[in-house]
Amino acid sequence: MQIRGPRQISEFKVTDDQGNEYTLFENRNGAETRSLKWLAAGPSSFGLADGTPVDRIDDQTFRIATNDTVLHRRG
């Protein structure tokens, strides 16, 4: 198996308290098997489309680390 860097595994919309919408990406490290199947391994990391890191508070709430903006997952 060959270890790869982070790979995007999901994408979803979040909004802040002022109603601004952001796209949040969930990334996870993984490994590629001989059959070219990718296997997820390790904890997820989250970031905005521009690469800004985002901390996960719970399944529905996130926080932009650089400016303490709280984001809420939409429906």
PQR file of N, CA, C, O and H, with PARSE charges and radii, in Angstrom:
ATOM      1  N   MET A   1       0.832  -1.182   0.000 -0.4000 1.5000
ATOM      2  CA  MET A   1       0.000   0.000   0.000 -0.0000 2.0000
ATOM      3  C   MET A   1       0.875   1.244   0.000  0.5500 1.7000
ATOM      4  O   MET A   1       1.949   1.279   0.601 -0.5500 1.4000
ATOM      5  N   GLN A   2       0.402   2.217  -0.663 -0.4000 1.5000
ATOM      6  CA  GLN A   2       1.111   3.480  -0.762 -0.0000 2.0000
ATOM      7  C   GLN A   2       0.315   4.546  -0.023  0.5500 1.7000
ATOM      8  O   GLN A   2      -0.869   4.744  -0.295 -0.5500 1.4000
ATOM      9  H   GLN A   2      -0.470   2.189  -1.151  0.4000 1.0000
ATOM     10  N   ILE A   3       0.969   5.235   0.917 -0.4000 1.5000
ATOM     11  CA  ILE A   3       0.293   6.292   1.680 -0.0000 2.0000
ATOM     12  C   ILE A   3       0.224   7.559   0.833  0.5500 1.7000
ATOM     13  O   ILE A   3       1.208   7.961   0.211 -0.5500 1.4000
ATOM     14  H   ILE A   3       1.931   5.075   1.138  0.4000 1.0000
ATOM     15  N   ARG A   4      -0.906   8.155   0.820 -0.4000 1.5000
ATOM     16  CA  ARG A   4      -1.138   9.398   0.082 -0.0000 2.0000
ATOM     17  C   ARG A   4      -1.376  10.534   1.053  0.5500 1.7000
ATOM     18  O   ARG A   4      -1.570  10.306   2.247 -0.5500 1.4000
ATOM     19  H   ARG A   4      -1.705   7.829   1.325  0.4000 1.0000
ATOM     20  N   GLY A   5      -1.365  11.739   0.557 -0.4000 1.5000
ATOM     21  CA  GLY A   5      -1.709  12.907   1.359 -0.0000 2.0000
ATOM     22  C   GLY A   5      -3.207  12.973   1.567  0.5500 1.7000
ATOM     23  O   GLY A   5      -3.934  12.044   1.217 -0.5500 1.4000
ATOM     24  H   GLY A   5      -1.208  11.925  -0.413  0.4000 1.0000
ATOM     25  N   PRO A   6      -3.667  14.074   2.138 -0.5600 1.5000
ATOM     26  CA  PRO A   6      -5.106  14.217   2.374  0.2800 2.0000
ATOM     27  C   PRO A   6      -5.904  14.203   1.072  0.5500 1.7000
ATOM     28  O   PRO A   6      -5.456  14.700   0.039 -0.5500 1.4000
ATOM     29  N   ARG A   7      -7.071  13.632   1.152 -0.4000 1.5000
ATOM     30  CA  ARG A   7      -7.981  13.586   0.009 -0.0000 2.0000
ATOM     31  C   ARG A   7      -9.335  14.102   0.463  0.5500 1.7000
ATOM     32  O   ARG A   7      -9.792  13.799   1.565 -0.5500 1.4000
ATOM     33  H   ARG A   7      -7.434  13.228   1.991  0.4000 1.0000
ATOM     34  N   GLN A   8      -9.968  14.880  -0.393 -0.4000 1.5000
ATOM     35  CA  GLN A   8     -11.292  15.406  -0.079 -0.0000 2.0000
ATOM     36  C   GLN A   8     -12.291  14.268  -0.090  0.5500 1.7000
ATOM     37  O   GLN A   8     -12.387  13.525  -1.067 -0.5500 1.4000
ATOM     38  H   GLN A   8      -9.597  15.126  -1.288  0.4000 1.0000
ATOM     39  N   ILE A   9     -13.050  14.129   1.016 -0.4000 1.5000
ATOM     40  CA  ILE A   9     -14.038  13.059   1.075 -0.0000 2.0000
ATOM     41  C   ILE A   9     -15.472  13.579   1.110  0.5500 1.7000
ATOM     42  O   ILE A   9     -16.405  12.825   0.836 -0.5500 1.4000
ATOM     43  H   ILE A   9     -12.972  14.733   1.809  0.4000 1.0000
ATOM     44  N   SER A  10     -15.663  14.856   1.443 -0.4000 1.5000
ATOM     45  CA  SER A  10     -17.006  15.432   1.365 -0.0000 2.0000
ATOM     46  C   SER A  10     -16.917  16.950   1.305  0.5500 1.7000
ATOM     47  O   SER A  10     -15.888  17.556   1.603 -0.5500 1.4000
ATOM     48  H   SER A  10     -14.905  15.469   1.666  0.4000 1.0000
ATOM     49  N   GLU A  11     -18.033  17.531   0.910 -0.4000 1.5000
ATOM     50  CA  GLU A  11     -18.148  18.983   0.773 -0.0000 2.0000
ATOM     51  C   GLU A  11     -19.561  19.356   1.197  0.5500 1.7000
ATOM     52  O   GLU A  11     -20.520  18.685   0.815 -0.5500 1.4000
ATOM     53  H   GLU A  11     -18.869  17.039   0.667  0.4000 1.0000
ATOM     54  N   PHE A  12     -19.698  20.417   1.980 -0.4000 1.5000
ATOM     55  CA  PHE A  12     -21.031  20.857   2.383 -0.0000 2.0000
ATOM     56  C   PHE A  12     -21.032  22.345   2.654  0.5500 1.7000
ATOM     57  O   PHE A  12     -19.978  22.964   2.800 -0.5500 1.4000
ATOM     58  H   PHE A  12     -18.920  20.963   2.290  0.4000 1.0000
ATOM     59  N   LYS A  13     -22.224  22.912   2.718 -0.4000 1.5000
ATOM     60  CA  LYS A  13     -22.416  24.347   2.921 -0.0000 2.0000
ATOM     61  C   LYS A  13     -22.624  24.640   4.399  0.5500 1.7000
ATOM     62  O   LYS A  13     -23.300  23.897   5.112 -0.5500 1.4000
ATOM     63  H   LYS A  13     -23.080  22.409   2.599  0.4000 1.0000
ATOM     64  N   VAL A  14     -22.025  25.743   4.841 -0.4000 1.5000
ATOM     65  CA  VAL A  14     -22.205  26.240   6.205 -0.0000 2.0000
ATOM     66  C   VAL A  14     -22.469  27.734   6.135  0.5500 1.7000
ATOM     67  O   VAL A  14     -22.111  28.386   5.154 -0.5500 1.4000
ATOM     68  H   VAL A  14     -21.476  26.346   4.263  0.4000 1.0000
ATOM     69  N   THR A  15     -23.097  28.279   7.176 -0.4000 1.5000
ATOM     70  CA  THR A  15     -23.354  29.718   7.240 -0.0000 2.0000
ATOM     71  C   THR A  15     -22.875  30.251   8.584  0.5500 1.7000
ATOM     72  O   THR A  15     -22.850  29.531   9.582 -0.5500 1.4000
ATOM     73  H   THR A  15     -23.387  27.749   7.972  0.4000 1.0000
ATOM     74  N   ASP A  16     -22.495  31.531   8.591 -0.4000 1.5000
ATOM     75  CA  ASP A  16     -22.123  32.172   9.853 -0.0000 2.0000
ATOM     76  C   ASP A  16     -23.343  32.873  10.425  0.5500 1.7000
ATOM     77  O   ASP A  16     -24.428  32.807   9.846 -0.5500 1.4000
ATOM     78  H   ASP A  16     -22.515  32.116   7.780  0.4000 1.0000
ATOM     79  N   ASP A  17     -23.172  33.549  11.565 -0.4000 1.5000
ATOM     80  CA  ASP A  17     -24.291  34.200  12.250 -0.0000 2.0000
ATOM     81  C   ASP A  17     -24.872  35.378  11.475  0.5500 1.7000
ATOM     82  O   ASP A  17     -26.001  35.788  11.747 -0.5500 1.4000
ATOM     83  H   ASP A  17     -22.290  33.603  12.035  0.4000 1.0000
ATOM     84  N   GLN A  18     -24.127  35.935  10.513 -0.4000 1.5000
ATOM     85  CA  GLN A  18     -24.614  37.045   9.691 -0.0000 2.0000
ATOM     86  C   GLN A  18     -25.281  36.552   8.403  0.5500 1.7000
ATOM     87  O   GLN A  18     -25.747  37.367   7.607 -0.5500 1.4000
ATOM     88  H   GLN A  18     -23.210  35.601  10.292  0.4000 1.0000
ATOM     89  N   GLY A  19     -25.335  35.246   8.186 -0.4000 1.5000
ATOM     90  CA  GLY A  19     -25.976  34.690   7.002 -0.0000 2.0000
ATOM     91  C   GLY A  19     -25.049  34.492   5.817  0.5500 1.7000
ATOM     92  O   GLY A  19     -25.508  34.086   4.749 -0.5500 1.4000
ATOM     93  H   GLY A  19     -24.957  34.583   8.832  0.4000 1.0000
ATOM     94  N   ASN A  20     -23.739  34.768   5.972 -0.4000 1.5000
ATOM     95  CA  ASN A  20     -22.784  34.523   4.889 -0.0000 2.0000
ATOM     96  C   ASN A  20     -22.595  33.027   4.706  0.5500 1.7000
ATOM     97  O   ASN A  20     -22.471  32.284   5.679 -0.5500 1.4000
ATOM     98  H   ASN A  20     -23.366  35.097   6.839  0.4000 1.0000
ATOM     99  N   GLU A  21     -22.573  32.594   3.466 -0.4000 1.5000
ATOM    100  CA  GLU A  21     -22.456  31.171   3.154 -0.0000 2.0000
ATOM    101  C   GLU A  21     -21.019  30.819   2.771  0.5500 1.7000
ATOM    102  O   GLU A  21     -20.354  31.570   2.057 -0.5500 1.4000
ATOM    103  H   GLU A  21     -22.674  33.198   2.675  0.4000 1.0000
ATOM    104  N   TYR A  22     -20.552  29.670   3.254 -0.4000 1.5000
ATOM    105  CA  TYR A  22     -19.221  29.166   2.949 -0.0000 2.0000
ATOM    106  C   TYR A  22     -19.328  27.712   2.497  0.5500 1.7000
ATOM    107  O   TYR A  22     -20.280  27.014   2.844 -0.5500 1.4000
ATOM    108  H   TYR A  22     -21.092  29.060   3.833  0.4000 1.0000
ATOM    109  N   THR A  23     -18.348  27.265   1.725 -0.4000 1.5000
ATOM    110  CA  THR A  23     -18.236  25.857   1.362 -0.0000 2.0000
ATOM    111  C   THR A  23     -17.130  25.261   2.212  0.5500 1.7000
ATOM    112  O   THR A  23     -16.008  25.767   2.227 -0.5500 1.4000
ATOM    113  H   THR A  23     -17.574  27.832   1.444  0.4000 1.0000
ATOM    114  N   LEU A  24     -17.444  24.194   2.912 -0.4000 1.5000
ATOM    115  CA  LEU A  24     -16.499  23.540   3.805 -0.0000 2.0000
ATOM    116  C   LEU A  24     -16.136  22.181   3.223  0.5500 1.7000
ATOM    117  O   LEU A  24     -17.007  21.431   2.783 -0.5500 1.4000
ATOM    118  H   LEU A  24     -18.356  23.782   2.900  0.4000 1.0000
ATOM    119  N   PHE A  25     -14.842  21.871   3.224 -0.4000 1.5000
ATOM    120  CA  PHE A  25     -14.355  20.611   2.689 -0.0000 2.0000
ATOM    121  C   PHE A  25     -13.826  19.744   3.825  0.5500 1.7000
ATOM    122  O   PHE A  25     -13.105  20.224   4.700 -0.5500 1.4000
ATOM    123  H   PHE A  25     -14.134  22.481   3.581  0.4000 1.0000
ATOM    124  N   GLU A  26     -14.189  18.458   3.805 -0.4000 1.5000
ATOM    125  CA  GLU A  26     -13.656  17.501   4.764 -0.0000 2.0000
ATOM    126  C   GLU A  26     -12.588  16.684   4.058  0.5500 1.7000
ATOM    127  O   GLU A  26     -12.838  16.090   3.009 -0.5500 1.4000
ATOM    128  H   GLU A  26     -14.774  18.067   3.094  0.4000 1.0000
ATOM    129  N   ASN A  27     -11.405  16.656   4.635 -0.4000 1.5000
ATOM    130  CA  ASN A  27     -10.285  15.913   4.071 -0.0000 2.0000
ATOM    131  C   ASN A  27      -9.839  14.840   5.053  0.5500 1.7000
ATOM    132  O   ASN A  27      -9.986  14.990   6.266 -0.5500 1.4000
ATOM    133  H   ASN A  27     -11.201  17.138   5.487  0.4000 1.0000
ATOM    134  N   ARG A  28      -9.288  13.747   4.508 -0.4000 1.5000
ATOM    135  CA  ARG A  28      -8.787  12.688   5.367 -0.0000 2.0000
ATOM    136  C   ARG A  28      -7.594  12.033   4.687  0.5500 1.7000
ATOM    137  O   ARG A  28      -7.590  11.831   3.472 -0.5500 1.4000
ATOM    138  H   ARG A  28      -9.168  13.626   3.522  0.4000 1.0000
ATOM    139  N   ASN A  29      -6.594  11.708   5.476 -0.4000 1.5000
ATOM    140  CA  ASN A  29      -5.465  10.968   4.934 -0.0000 2.0000
ATOM    141  C   ASN A  29      -5.917   9.562   4.581  0.5500 1.7000
ATOM    142  O   ASN A  29      -6.891   9.059   5.140 -0.5500 1.4000
ATOM    143  H   ASN A  29      -6.598  11.872   6.463  0.4000 1.0000
ATOM    144  N   GLY A  30      -5.222   8.937   3.667 -0.4000 1.5000
ATOM    145  CA  GLY A  30      -5.621   7.600   3.268 -0.0000 2.0000
ATOM    146  C   GLY A  30      -4.507   6.861   2.579  0.5500 1.7000
ATOM    147  O   GLY A  30      -3.403   7.377   2.402 -0.5500 1.4000
ATOM    148  H   GLY A  30      -4.430   9.346   3.212  0.4000 1.0000
ATOM    149  N   ALA A  31      -4.815   5.649   2.195 -0.4000 1.5000
ATOM    150  CA  ALA A  31      -3.860   4.793   1.508 -0.0000 2.0000
ATOM    151  C   ALA A  31      -4.521   4.208   0.272  0.5500 1.7000
ATOM    152  O   ALA A  31      -5.725   3.949   0.262 -0.5500 1.4000
ATOM    153  H   ALA A  31      -5.711   5.230   2.338  0.4000 1.0000
ATOM    154  N   GLU A  32      -3.732   4.003  -0.758 -0.4000 1.5000
ATOM    155  CA  GLU A  32      -4.237   3.415  -1.989 -0.0000 2.0000
ATOM    156  C   GLU A  32      -3.753   1.976  -2.055  0.5500 1.7000
ATOM    157  O   GLU A  32      -2.554   1.721  -1.945 -0.5500 1.4000
ATOM    158  H   GLU A  32      -2.755   4.213  -0.750  0.4000 1.0000
ATOM    159  N   THR A  33      -4.666   1.036  -2.233 -0.4000 1.5000
ATOM    160  CA  THR A  33      -4.303  -0.376  -2.274 -0.0000 2.0000
ATOM    161  C   THR A  33      -3.831  -0.756  -3.669  0.5500 1.7000
ATOM    162  O   THR A  33      -3.890   0.051  -4.597 -0.5500 1.4000
ATOM    163  H   THR A  33      -5.641   1.243  -2.323  0.4000 1.0000
ATOM    164  N   ARG A  34      -3.367  -1.977  -3.806 -0.4000 1.5000
ATOM    165  CA  ARG A  34      -2.912  -2.460  -5.117 -0.0000 2.0000
ATOM    166  C   ARG A  34      -4.032  -2.451  -6.149  0.5500 1.7000
ATOM    167  O   ARG A  34      -3.783  -2.305  -7.345 -0.5500 1.4000
ATOM    168  H   ARG A  34      -3.319  -2.632  -3.053  0.4000 1.0000
ATOM    169  N   SER A  35      -5.261  -2.607  -5.681 -0.4000 1.5000
ATOM    170  CA  SER A  35      -6.411  -2.590  -6.582 -0.0000 2.0000
ATOM    171  C   SER A  35      -6.867  -1.168  -6.896  0.5500 1.7000
ATOM    172  O   SER A  35      -7.912  -0.969  -7.515 -0.5500 1.4000
ATOM    173  H   SER A  35      -5.463  -2.725  -4.708  0.4000 1.0000
ATOM    174  N   LEU A  36      -6.080  -0.177  -6.466 -0.4000 1.5000
ATOM    175  CA  LEU A  36      -6.352   1.246  -6.668 -0.0000 2.0000
ATOM    176  C   LEU A  36      -7.579   1.736  -5.911  0.5500 1.7000
ATOM    177  O   LEU A  36      -8.139   2.783  -6.234 -0.5500 1.4000
ATOM    178  H   LEU A  36      -5.231  -0.339  -5.962  0.4000 1.0000
ATOM    179  N   LYS A  37      -7.994   0.974  -4.899 -0.4000 1.5000
ATOM    180  CA  LYS A  37      -9.079   1.417  -4.034 -0.0000 2.0000
ATOM    181  C   LYS A  37      -8.478   2.292  -2.946  0.5500 1.7000
ATOM    182  O   LYS A  37      -7.470   1.924  -2.342 -0.5500 1.4000
ATOM    183  H   LYS A  37      -7.539   0.123  -4.636  0.4000 1.0000
ATOM    184  N   TRP A  38      -9.079   3.435  -2.692 -0.4000 1.5000
ATOM    185  CA  TRP A  38      -8.577   4.360  -1.684 -0.0000 2.0000
ATOM    186  C   TRP A  38      -9.245   4.059  -0.357  0.5500 1.7000
ATOM    187  O   TRP A  38     -10.468   3.941  -0.296 -0.5500 1.4000
ATOM    188  H   TRP A  38      -9.898   3.733  -3.182  0.4000 1.0000
ATOM    189  N   LEU A  39      -8.462   3.932   0.709 -0.4000 1.5000
ATOM    190  CA  LEU A  39      -8.982   3.644   2.042 -0.0000 2.0000
ATOM    191  C   LEU A  39      -8.708   4.819   2.968  0.5500 1.7000
ATOM    192  O   LEU A  39      -7.571   5.278   3.076 -0.5500 1.4000
ATOM    193  H   LEU A  39      -7.468   4.028   0.659  0.4000 1.0000
ATOM    194  N   ALA A  40      -9.740   5.302   3.630 -0.4000 1.5000
ATOM    195  CA  ALA A  40      -9.591   6.423   4.564 -0.0000 2.0000
ATOM    196  C   ALA A  40      -8.902   5.945   5.833  0.5500 1.7000
ATOM    197  O   ALA A  40      -9.162   4.842   6.314 -0.5500 1.4000
ATOM    198  H   ALA A  40     -10.664   4.929   3.543  0.4000 1.0000
ATOM    199  N   ALA A  41      -8.023   6.780   6.371 -0.4000 1.5000
ATOM    200  CA  ALA A  41      -7.334   6.449   7.612 -0.0000 2.0000
ATOM    201  C   ALA A  41      -7.049   7.728   8.377  0.5500 1.7000
ATOM    202  O   ALA A  41      -6.643   8.729   7.787 -0.5500 1.4000
ATOM    203  H   ALA A  41      -7.812   7.676   5.980  0.4000 1.0000
ATOM    204  N   GLY A  42      -7.256   7.703   9.662 -0.4000 1.5000
ATOM    205  CA  GLY A  42      -6.946   8.862  10.495 -0.0000 2.0000
ATOM    206  C   GLY A  42      -8.129   9.808  10.626  0.5500 1.7000
ATOM    207  O   GLY A  42      -9.171   9.615   9.999 -0.5500 1.4000
ATOM    208  H   GLY A  42      -7.587   6.889  10.140  0.4000 1.0000
ATOM    209  N   PRO A  43      -7.953  10.826  11.446 -0.5600 1.5000
ATOM    210  CA  PRO A  43      -9.030  11.792  11.689  0.2800 2.0000
ATOM    211  C   PRO A  43      -9.236  12.728  10.507  0.5500 1.7000
ATOM    212  O   PRO A  43      -8.338  12.919   9.687 -0.5500 1.4000
ATOM    213  N   SER A  44     -10.414  13.303  10.433 -0.4000 1.5000
ATOM    214  CA  SER A  44     -10.738  14.269   9.383 -0.0000 2.0000
ATOM    215  C   SER A  44     -10.170  15.628   9.733  0.5500 1.7000
ATOM    216  O   SER A  44     -10.017  15.968  10.906 -0.5500 1.4000
ATOM    217  H   SER A  44     -11.143  13.148  11.099  0.4000 1.0000
ATOM    218  N   SER A  45      -9.859  16.403   8.703 -0.4000 1.5000
ATOM    219  CA  SER A  45      -9.516  17.813   8.877 -0.0000 2.0000
ATOM    220  C   SER A  45     -10.467  18.606   7.994  0.5500 1.7000
ATOM    221  O   SER A  45     -10.924  18.110   6.964 -0.5500 1.4000
ATOM    222  H   SER A  45      -9.983  16.127   7.750  0.4000 1.0000
ATOM    223  N   PHE A  46     -10.762  19.830   8.395 -0.4000 1.5000
ATOM    224  CA  PHE A  46     -11.734  20.639   7.684 -0.0000 2.0000
ATOM    225  C   PHE A  46     -11.089  21.939   7.245  0.5500 1.7000
ATOM    226  O   PHE A  46     -10.208  22.466   7.924 -0.5500 1.4000
ATOM    227  H   PHE A  46     -10.391  20.232   9.232  0.4000 1.0000
ATOM    228  N   GLY A  47     -11.532  22.456   6.105 -0.4000 1.5000
ATOM    229  CA  GLY A  47     -11.015  23.717   5.604 -0.0000 2.0000
ATOM    230  C   GLY A  47     -11.984  24.345   4.624  0.5500 1.7000
ATOM    231  O   GLY A  47     -12.807  23.658   4.019 -0.5500 1.4000
ATOM    232  H   GLY A  47     -12.248  22.028   5.553  0.4000 1.0000
ATOM    233  N   LEU A  48     -11.881  25.661   4.473 -0.4000 1.5000
ATOM    234  CA  LEU A  48     -12.691  26.380   3.498 -0.0000 2.0000
ATOM    235  C   LEU A  48     -12.088  26.208   2.117  0.5500 1.7000
ATOM    236  O   LEU A  48     -10.978  25.695   1.980 -0.5500 1.4000
ATOM    237  H   LEU A  48     -11.213  26.219   4.965  0.4000 1.0000
ATOM    238  N   ALA A  49     -12.809  26.630   1.101 -0.4000 1.5000
ATOM    239  CA  ALA A  49     -12.351  26.500  -0.277 -0.0000 2.0000
ATOM    240  C   ALA A  49     -11.020  27.208  -0.519  0.5500 1.7000
ATOM    241  O   ALA A  49     -10.243  26.782  -1.374 -0.5500 1.4000
ATOM    242  H   ALA A  49     -13.711  27.047   1.212  0.4000 1.0000
ATOM    243  N   ASP A  50     -10.747  28.284   0.225 -0.4000 1.5000
ATOM    244  CA  ASP A  50      -9.490  29.020   0.039 -0.0000 2.0000
ATOM    245  C   ASP A  50      -8.336  28.441   0.854  0.5500 1.7000
ATOM    246  O   ASP A  50      -7.234  28.989   0.837 -0.5500 1.4000
ATOM    247  H   ASP A  50     -11.378  28.630   0.920  0.4000 1.0000
ATOM    248  N   GLY A  51      -8.578  27.333   1.574 -0.4000 1.5000
ATOM    249  CA  GLY A  51      -7.530  26.683   2.346 -0.0000 2.0000
ATOM    250  C   GLY A  51      -7.474  27.071   3.809  0.5500 1.7000
ATOM    251  O   GLY A  51      -6.651  26.539   4.554 -0.5500 1.4000
ATOM    252  H   GLY A  51      -9.474  26.887   1.588  0.4000 1.0000
ATOM    253  N   THR A  52      -8.330  27.987   4.241 -0.4000 1.5000
ATOM    254  CA  THR A  52      -8.361  28.398   5.646 -0.0000 2.0000
ATOM    255  C   THR A  52      -8.769  27.216   6.520  0.5500 1.7000
ATOM    256  O   THR A  52      -9.801  26.592   6.274 -0.5500 1.4000
ATOM    257  H   THR A  52      -8.999  28.419   3.637  0.4000 1.0000
ATOM    258  N   PRO A  53      -7.963  26.903   7.545 -0.5600 1.5000
ATOM    259  CA  PRO A  53      -8.326  25.781   8.419  0.2800 2.0000
ATOM    260  C   PRO A  53      -9.543  26.092   9.280  0.5500 1.7000
ATOM    261  O   PRO A  53      -9.749  27.227   9.711 -0.5500 1.4000
ATOM    262  N   VAL A  54     -10.338  25.065   9.518 -0.4000 1.5000
ATOM    263  CA  VAL A  54     -11.560  25.190  10.305 -0.0000 2.0000
ATOM    264  C   VAL A  54     -11.561  24.086  11.356  0.5500 1.7000
ATOM    265  O   VAL A  54     -11.268  22.930  11.050 -0.5500 1.4000
ATOM    266  H   VAL A  54     -10.171  24.143   9.168  0.4000 1.0000
ATOM    267  N   ASP A  55     -11.892  24.446  12.597 -0.4000 1.5000
ATOM    268  CA  ASP A  55     -11.977  23.480  13.689 -0.0000 2.0000
ATOM    269  C   ASP A  55     -13.408  22.971  13.805  0.5500 1.7000
ATOM    270  O   ASP A  55     -14.362  23.729  13.632 -0.5500 1.4000
ATOM    271  H   ASP A  55     -12.129  25.385  12.846  0.4000 1.0000
ATOM    272  N   ARG A  56     -13.547  21.691  14.099 -0.4000 1.5000
ATOM    273  CA  ARG A  56     -14.868  21.100  14.292 -0.0000 2.0000
ATOM    274  C   ARG A  56     -15.231  21.152  15.774  0.5500 1.7000
ATOM    275  O   ARG A  56     -14.488  20.655  16.620 -0.5500 1.4000
ATOM    276  H   ARG A  56     -12.771  21.075  14.240  0.4000 1.0000
ATOM    277  N   ILE A  57     -16.371  21.754  16.080 -0.4000 1.5000
ATOM    278  CA  ILE A  57     -16.868  21.803  17.455 -0.0000 2.0000
ATOM    279  C   ILE A  57     -17.752  20.588  17.704  0.5500 1.7000
ATOM    280  O   ILE A  57     -17.554  19.869  18.683 -0.5500 1.4000
ATOM    281  H   ILE A  57     -16.974  22.159  15.392  0.4000 1.0000
ATOM    282  N   ASP A  58     -18.720  20.354  16.832 -0.4000 1.5000
ATOM    283  CA  ASP A  58     -19.540  19.141  16.832 -0.0000 2.0000
ATOM    284  C   ASP A  58     -19.976  18.881  15.403  0.5500 1.7000
ATOM    285  O   ASP A  58     -19.485  19.546  14.491 -0.5500 1.4000
ATOM    286  H   ASP A  58     -18.880  20.938  16.036  0.4000 1.0000
ATOM    287  N   ASP A  59     -20.886  17.932  15.172 -0.4000 1.5000
ATOM    288  CA  ASP A  59     -21.277  17.570  13.803 -0.0000 2.0000
ATOM    289  C   ASP A  59     -21.914  18.712  13.024  0.5500 1.7000
ATOM    290  O   ASP A  59     -21.864  18.715  11.794 -0.5500 1.4000
ATOM    291  H   ASP A  59     -21.284  17.392  15.913  0.4000 1.0000
ATOM    292  N   GLN A  60     -22.506  19.672  13.706 -0.4000 1.5000
ATOM    293  CA  GLN A  60     -23.223  20.760  13.046 -0.0000 2.0000
ATOM    294  C   GLN A  60     -22.560  22.129  13.186  0.5500 1.7000
ATOM    295  O   GLN A  60     -22.998  23.094  12.560 -0.5500 1.4000
ATOM    296  H   GLN A  60     -22.547  19.669  14.705  0.4000 1.0000
ATOM    297  N   THR A  61     -21.506  22.220  14.004 -0.4000 1.5000
ATOM    298  CA  THR A  61     -20.895  23.516  14.312 -0.0000 2.0000
ATOM    299  C   THR A  61     -19.392  23.467  14.092  0.5500 1.7000
ATOM    300  O   THR A  61     -18.719  22.520  14.500 -0.5500 1.4000
ATOM    301  H   THR A  61     -21.151  21.436  14.512  0.4000 1.0000
ATOM    302  N   PHE A  62     -18.876  24.506  13.439 -0.4000 1.5000
ATOM    303  CA  PHE A  62     -17.451  24.613  13.130 -0.0000 2.0000
ATOM    304  C   PHE A  62     -16.988  26.028  13.471  0.5500 1.7000
ATOM    305  O   PHE A  62     -17.810  26.930  13.637 -0.5500 1.4000
ATOM    306  H   PHE A  62     -19.422  25.276  13.108  0.4000 1.0000
ATOM    307  N   ARG A  63     -15.668  26.222  13.574 -0.4000 1.5000
ATOM    308  CA  ARG A  63     -15.128  27.534  13.913 -0.0000 2.0000
ATOM    309  C   ARG A  63     -13.907  27.803  13.043  0.5500 1.7000
ATOM    310  O   ARG A  63     -13.002  26.973  12.955 -0.5500 1.4000
ATOM    311  H   ARG A  63     -15.000  25.490  13.438  0.4000 1.0000
ATOM    312  N   ILE A  64     -13.888  28.983  12.393 -0.4000 1.5000
ATOM    313  CA  ILE A  64     -12.718  29.395  11.628 -0.0000 2.0000
ATOM    314  C   ILE A  64     -11.655  29.796  12.644  0.5500 1.7000
ATOM    315  O   ILE A  64     -11.871  30.705  13.445 -0.5500 1.4000
ATOM    316  H   ILE A  64     -14.623  29.657  12.465  0.4000 1.0000
ATOM    317  N   ALA A  65     -10.514  29.123  12.614 -0.4000 1.5000
ATOM    318  CA  ALA A  65      -9.486  29.300  13.637 -0.0000 2.0000
ATOM    319  C   ALA A  65      -8.893  30.706  13.652  0.5500 1.7000
ATOM    320  O   ALA A  65      -8.555  31.214  14.722 -0.5500 1.4000
ATOM    321  H   ALA A  65     -10.339  28.384  11.963  0.4000 1.0000
ATOM    322  N   THR A  66      -8.761  31.337  12.509 -0.4000 1.5000
ATOM    323  CA  THR A  66      -8.068  32.623  12.437 -0.0000 2.0000
ATOM    324  C   THR A  66      -8.864  33.799  12.967  0.5500 1.7000
ATOM    325  O   THR A  66      -8.275  34.779  13.421 -0.5500 1.4000
ATOM    326  H   THR A  66      -9.036  30.925  11.640  0.4000 1.0000
ATOM    327  N   ASN A  67     -10.206  33.728  12.921 -0.4000 1.5000
ATOM    328  CA  ASN A  67     -10.991  34.890  13.373 -0.0000 2.0000
ATOM    329  C   ASN A  67     -12.159  34.525  14.295  0.5500 1.7000
ATOM    330  O   ASN A  67     -13.018  35.368  14.553 -0.5500 1.4000
ATOM    331  H   ASN A  67     -10.684  32.932  12.551  0.4000 1.0000
ATOM    332  N   ASP A  68     -12.206  33.310  14.786 -0.4000 1.5000
ATOM    333  CA  ASP A  68     -13.222  32.843  15.731 -0.0000 2.0000
ATOM    334  C   ASP A  68     -14.655  32.964  15.221  0.5500 1.7000
ATOM    335  O   ASP A  68     -15.584  33.065  16.022 -0.5500 1.4000
ATOM    336  H   ASP A  68     -11.509  32.624  14.577  0.4000 1.0000
ATOM    337  N   THR A  69     -14.850  32.955  13.910 -0.4000 1.5000
ATOM    338  CA  THR A  69     -16.190  32.958  13.336 -0.0000 2.0000
ATOM    339  C   THR A  69     -16.793  31.567  13.490  0.5500 1.7000
ATOM    340  O   THR A  69     -16.164  30.571  13.132 -0.5500 1.4000
ATOM    341  H   THR A  69     -14.095  32.872  13.259  0.4000 1.0000
ATOM    342  N   VAL A  70     -18.007  31.499  14.021 -0.4000 1.5000
ATOM    343  CA  VAL A  70     -18.700  30.226  14.200 -0.0000 2.0000
ATOM    344  C   VAL A  70     -19.560  29.959  12.973  0.5500 1.7000
ATOM    345  O   VAL A  70     -20.297  30.832  12.517 -0.5500 1.4000
ATOM    346  H   VAL A  70     -18.518  32.309  14.311  0.4000 1.0000
ATOM    347  N   LEU A  71     -19.458  28.743  12.444 -0.4000 1.5000
ATOM    348  CA  LEU A  71     -20.205  28.326  11.251 -0.0000 2.0000
ATOM    349  C   LEU A  71     -21.160  27.204  11.627  0.5500 1.7000
ATOM    350  O   LEU A  71     -20.838  26.352  12.454 -0.5500 1.4000
ATOM    351  H   LEU A  71     -18.859  28.033  12.815  0.4000 1.0000
ATOM    352  N   HIS A  72     -22.342  27.211  11.010 -0.4000 1.5000
ATOM    353  CA  HIS A  72     -23.360  26.204  11.292 -0.0000 2.0000
ATOM    354  C   HIS A  72     -23.682  25.467   9.995  0.5500 1.7000
ATOM    355  O   HIS A  72     -23.876  26.076   8.943 -0.5500 1.4000
ATOM    356  H   HIS A  72     -22.604  27.904  10.338  0.4000 1.0000
ATOM    357  N   ARG A  73     -23.734  24.154  10.099 -0.4000 1.5000
ATOM    358  CA  ARG A  73     -24.054  23.326   8.931 -0.0000 2.0000
ATOM    359  C   ARG A  73     -25.510  23.504   8.564  0.5500 1.7000
ATOM    360  O   ARG A  73     -26.386  23.560   9.427 -0.5500 1.4000
ATOM    361  H   ARG A  73     -23.577  23.659  10.954  0.4000 1.0000
ATOM    362  N   ARG A  74     -25.753  23.593   7.270 -0.4000 1.5000
ATOM    363  CA  ARG A  74     -27.121  23.759   6.779 -0.0000 2.0000
ATOM    364  C   ARG A  74     -27.767  22.407   6.581  0.5500 1.7000
ATOM    365  O   ARG A  74     -27.115  21.452   6.158 -0.5500 1.4000
ATOM    366  H   ARG A  74     -25.042  23.548   6.569  0.4000 1.0000
ATOM    367  N   GLY A  75     -29.057  22.325   6.886 -0.4000 1.5000
ATOM    368  CA  GLY A  75     -29.939  21.193   6.706 -0.0000 2.0000
ATOM    369  C   GLY A  75     -29.331  19.976   6.291  0.5500 1.7000
ATOM    370  O   GLY A  75     -30.019  18.971   6.118 -0.5500 1.4000
ATOM    371  H   GLY A  75     -29.587  23.101   7.229  0.4000 1.0000
TER
END
